[in-house]
Amino acid sequence: MTANDYPIVLAHGIARFDFLVRRFAEELGRIGLSFDPAANELNYFRGIARHLRNHGFDVYQSTVSFAAGVERRAADLKTEVERALALRPGQPKVHIIAHSMGGLDARRMIVKLGMADRVASLTTIGTPHRGTSFADWGIANDGDALIAGLGGIIDISGFADLTTDACRRFNEEAEAAEAANEVFYQTFAASEEETKIFPPLRGSWRIIFPREGDNDGLVPRTSQAWTDTLAGADGRRKTVRQRGFPVSADHLNEVGWWDVGQFGFDDFFRLDFLNAVAAYETAIRNVYLEIARELIELPPEG
């Protein structure tokens, strides 16, 4: 065991797209039938937890509010991290690998909810650290009214926390604390050309591209990268490790799901098409495996 061989917590983004699968499994459970989305590789981080466990890593898949504001989601994530540690007596900290808004949840939890001493590292993938102009566009086009109108049915206030203004304010508030704590921060940024983006995300890609350039269909690459340096008021500085996602991926692909945009029309007629899909999914899972291997080799804190 190395100095940083801590459990890994996977933190999902807003409006997790496996929500209906999970609800379906819950309903089956009520009538005595069993269906495990994770076992069937239908969870948010598709096949990633199993892949990591098969290579000896201790992985906990967290669950937070569907689309609530970042403050509530951060509190949910704190509960999940504490639960993960309670299940692992003797483990003082976790590594968090977060996708999309999950990275903002984790950052807020660390600096606002007193969890800096329980988190060894935060790795974000596709996180809108600087917000996204798609959220700006949504709020400007009656998004506030939609959030208010649905308030009695479902909390979707988290979308307002993804605007560029909201993220700029949080970055300013959190920077000194993030520079001072002992958490290791790193970001992964991905982008693709429009023709390779998952078709339902091409509209948002077209909104973002003229405003902020390369993006993964939901988040600009520059926002995913966050910043290279965190600076505190006392002059303390911390480097944020910025990296490109090593596999061509859009926002959906980043968590292990393939889509038709990744393959050309002719590819569907290849005899080895299913093998090509499997190879792509494995390549995504191996990105997470390499991250996990690097995290346990980090120098001891302090």
Rosetta blueprint (number, residue, H / E / L):
1 M L
2 T L
3 A L
4 N L
5 D L
6 Y L
7 P L
8 I E
9 V E
10 L E
11 A E
12 H L
13 G L
14 I L
15 A L
16 R L
17 F L
18 D L
19 F H
20 L H
21 V H
22 R H
23 R H
24 F H
25 A H
26 E H
27 E H
28 L H
29 G H
30 R H
31 I L
32 G L
33 L L
34 S L
35 F L
36 D L
37 P L
38 A L
39 A L
40 N L
41 E L
42 L L
43 N L
44 Y L
45 F L
46 R L
47 G L
48 I H
49 A H
50 R H
51 H H
52 L H
53 R H
54 N H
55 H L
56 G L
57 F L
58 D L
59 V E
60 Y E
61 Q E
62 S L
63 T L
64 V L
65 S L
66 F L
67 A L
68 A L
69 G L
70 V H
71 E H
72 R H
73 R H
74 A H
75 A H
76 D H
77 L H
78 K H
79 T H
80 E H
81 V H
82 E H
83 R H
84 A H
85 L H
86 A H
87 L L
88 R L
89 P L
90 G L
91 Q L
92 P L
93 K L
94 V E
95 H E
96 I E
97 I E
98 A E
99 H E
100 S L
101 M H
102 G H
103 G H
104 L H
105 D H
106 A H
107 R H
108 R H
109 M H
110 I H
111 V H
112 K H
113 L L
114 G L
115 M L
116 A H
117 D H
118 R H
119 V E
120 A E
121 S E
122 L E
123 T E
124 T E
125 I E
126 G L
127 T L
128 P L
129 H L
130 R L
131 G L
132 T L
133 S H
134 F H
135 A H
136 D H
137 W H
138 G H
139 I H
140 A H
141 N H
142 D H
143 G H
144 D H
145 A H
146 L H
147 I H
148 A H
149 G H
150 L L
151 G L
152 G L
153 I L
154 I L
155 D L
156 I L
157 S H
158 G H
159 F H
160 A H
161 D H
162 L H
163 T L
164 T H
165 D H
166 A H
167 C H
168 R H
169 R H
170 F H
171 N H
172 E H
173 E H
174 A H
175 E H
176 A H
177 A H
178 E H
179 A H
180 A H
181 N L
182 E L
183 V L
184 F E
185 Y E
186 Q E
187 T E
188 F E
189 A E
190 A L
191 S L
192 E L
193 E L
194 E H
195 T H
196 K H
197 I L
198 F L
199 P H
200 P H
201 L H
202 R H
203 G H
204 S H
205 W H
206 R H
207 I H
208 I H
209 F H
210 P H
211 R H
212 E H
213 G L
214 D L
215 N E
216 D L
217 G L
218 L L
219 V L
220 P E
221 R H
222 T H
223 S H
224 Q H
225 A H
226 W L
227 T L
228 D L
229 T E
230 L E
231 A E
232 G L
233 A L
234 D L
235 G L
236 R L
237 R E
238 K E
239 T E
240 V L
241 R E
242 Q E
243 R E
244 G E
245 F L
246 P L
247 V L
248 S L
249 A L
250 D L
251 H L
252 L L
253 N H
254 E H
255 V H
256 G L
257 W L
258 W L
259 D L
260 V H
261 G H
262 Q H
263 F L
264 G L
265 F H
266 D H
267 D H
268 F H
269 F H
270 R L
271 L L
272 D L
273 F H
274 L H
275 N H
276 A H
277 V H
278 A H
279 A H
280 Y H
281 E H
282 T H
283 A H
284 I H
285 R H
286 N H
287 V H
288 Y H
289 L H
290 E H
291 I H
292 A H
293 R H
294 E H
295 L H
296 I L
297 E L
298 L L
299 P L
300 P L
301 E L
302 G L
